[in-house]
């Protein structure tokens, strides 16, 4: 899905990332980090996502922030209300607090949200991010608490909601704007189970891999295409390399020339195989083919093949 706009084969490039939501590597950093909290803007006691957020944000800073918001808000805040908060020490532009729980009462935590509530929250957050021209949003497995839906299923709900939004945008001929939806969990078993259930709808990876190798050395999705001018076979990596070879790479001299002369990508424009473009997020790319349903398959300088909307709105 793409903002600016990348329309990836997996819906909006949905990724299930095994790692720390509040310490994502630079290559996976999002403009917005989501937190599902209580309607009274208070943190639930004990271990859990509230406690993790508290320590990642800064204990004093987060409590002062929430105290300040409570002074301005009529509490409790309505279910699924999104509050855009200052990110503090978090590596993002905004912390999105979405109301998912009733307040704690008499030392008892409110029941966890239903599957329907998780789907509604994910849909609202995706649209909220797209409306603000954000390209990346990072979710935890929303919906924790007493009687919670299994984490793998919560991840799956968010990913499928992302897909539905993307399909809706394609059907209506409009740009989804949002390019990446990350669902981040430290639970590798939940991530694996969700990935199996989702099939091709989502990629799965570990944040640790991004800290070990630059993007160009990571595996790229295989692409069928094309012997268009400017693309050539990539050399095979040495035996034992962690990264698999990309099938095509762009000629360096052609890329540098296009960096000066190629126009910026525009989803309303029609493209042909061999055309060059510049994308504000992915850099220089060359169209390898046009799919029967009107997408441009574009090979970018990072060796990734991406599916972009083309010829829409004319």
Helices and strands as residue ranges (DSSP letters): G 11-13, E 14-18, G 26-28, E 32-38, H 49-57, H 59-72, E 82-85, E 94-101, H 115-131, E 136-139, H 151-172, E 180-185, H 188-198, G 199-201, E 203-206, H 207-212, G 215-217, E 231-233, E 248-250, H 252-261, E 276-279, E 283-290, E 295-300, E 305-309
